[in-house]
Amino acid sequence: MANLKIPMDVQEKANMVITDFNLKTFEKNLGVKYYAAYRGAFLYLNRIEGNKDGPVARLKYKGELTNWEFSIYRFTRDNYFPMEFLFPGYDCVDGTIQGAMKAGNKAYPPRWTPAESNFSTFFKHLFGK
């Protein structure tokens, strides 16, 4: 299992889970979304917030779409740590991609503010005008 790579069909399903989560969670927060990068057995969860883009968590594929090993990104040490459990959101970690994104939102709450160029879109979304 050490050299396990995430199959393309699993990557496609994972991307659909992430897209669905983004649509439901960030529907009123334009410019915020999770996306995945894949390397070997790892799915790296990153989040875009306006013009900021950064890591949130790393998931290790263990052969099933609902059983991933979770590691939170630690900005203080610039690494992923699988044994961390003392952070806001740890209670959301359940082996799923959705649980990892919920944990990421609690550990690192989105603080996106629209750039000036996005104000018209932002206000249209907020007020429907």
Helices and strands as residue ranges (DSSP letters): H 8-25, E 32-39, E 42-49, E 52-61, E 68-74, E 79-81, G 90-92, H 97-107, G 116-118, H 119-127
